[in-house]
Amino acid sequence: MDGVPESHNGWTFLTNHARVLAAIADNHSARIRDLAAHCRLTERAVQKIIVDLEQDGYLSHRREGRGNTYRVEPGKVLRHPAEAGLSVAALLSLLAQDDAGRVRHPETETADPRS
């Protein structure tokens, strides 16, 4: 999982559960250690989040050799009443669109965004 972001203090817009789910969606066979590093969480926190997501049906896993392969349930609806009707697939799609928009092209960037 390349491009690990710098550590961050303070509040954020996404929950750790959303971060872990998105990281798994990007790499279905990622190791807990890699997910933890990518999400800037402890391995234990990632393990607990995976258990939470599996218990509520957002995620399942299959053992393959010494690792796991995860399956995200894209049709599952988000839990909070404010997101009623919004599916996991829709959330992941928004995050993927955002990620694609963050690709930088240094040759076209300027120091002053107004120029």
N, C-alpha and C positions, 0 to 999 in steps of 0.2 A: 504494500500500500504506500505508494510514493506520495510526495507532497504533503507530509505531515505538517499541519499548521503549528505556529508558535503557541505556547501556552497562553492562557487567558484568565484573568481574574475579573470577578464581577458577574452580573447577570448576562444571560444570552437569550436569543429568541427561540432556540430549539431545546427541547428536553434531551437528556442523555439517552432516553429510550428512542427518540427519533433519530439521534445521531447513530446509535448502534444499528438500528434497523436499516438506515440508509447505507451504512458501511457494509452490512451483510448483503444488501441488494446489489452493491457494486462488486462484491466478491463472495459468492456463495460458499466457498471453501476456505475462507479466511480463518486463521487460528485466533483463539481468544487473545493471545499475546499481541498479534497484529492489530486486532480490533481495538484493544485497550490503548495501544500506542497511537493509532490513528485518531481515536476519540478523546485522547488525553484523560483516560480513566484508569483505574486500577483493574487488574485482571479479575479480581473478585467482584468488583462492581459490574463489569461486563457479564460475568457469569450469572449474577443475580438478575440483570436486565434480560438476558436471554431466557432465563427461567420464567420471568414475568410474561414476556412476549409469547412463550410457548404455552403457558397455562391459559392465557386468554385467546389463543388461537391465531395470533398474528404471524407465528413462525413455527416451523417444525424442523427437525433435523434427522439425518440418516447417518449412521456410522459408516465410514469408508476407510478401511485400513486403520491407521492411527489417528485419523482426523474425522471431522464431521463435515457434511454438506448440508447447508441450510436451505430451506424453502420458505420464501416470504409469501404470505397469503394476500394477493393483491386486491381481492374483492372484499376483504374485511373492512368494516366501517370503523372510523376513529371513535374513540370513547367519549370525548367531551361533548356535551350538548351543543356547544357553539359550533362544532364541526359536524353536526348531524348530517348524514348522507355523504360526507366526504370519505372516499376510500383510501386505503393504503396506497394503491396505484396512483391516485391523484396527488397525494402528498409526495410520493417518490418522483413523480413526473415534475412537480414544481421544483423540487430540489435538484433534479437532473438538469432542468432548464437553467436554473440559477448557476449551477456548476459550469455548464457550457458557456454561459455568458461571462464567466470569470476568466476565460482563456485570454491571455494578454498577447498582444502583438507589439513588441517594443519598437519596431520600425515605424509604427503609425502613432505611437503615443507621444504627447508633448508634455513638457513640464508644467505648463499653464493650461488647465482644461478649458479656459475661455478663448484660447487662440485657435 
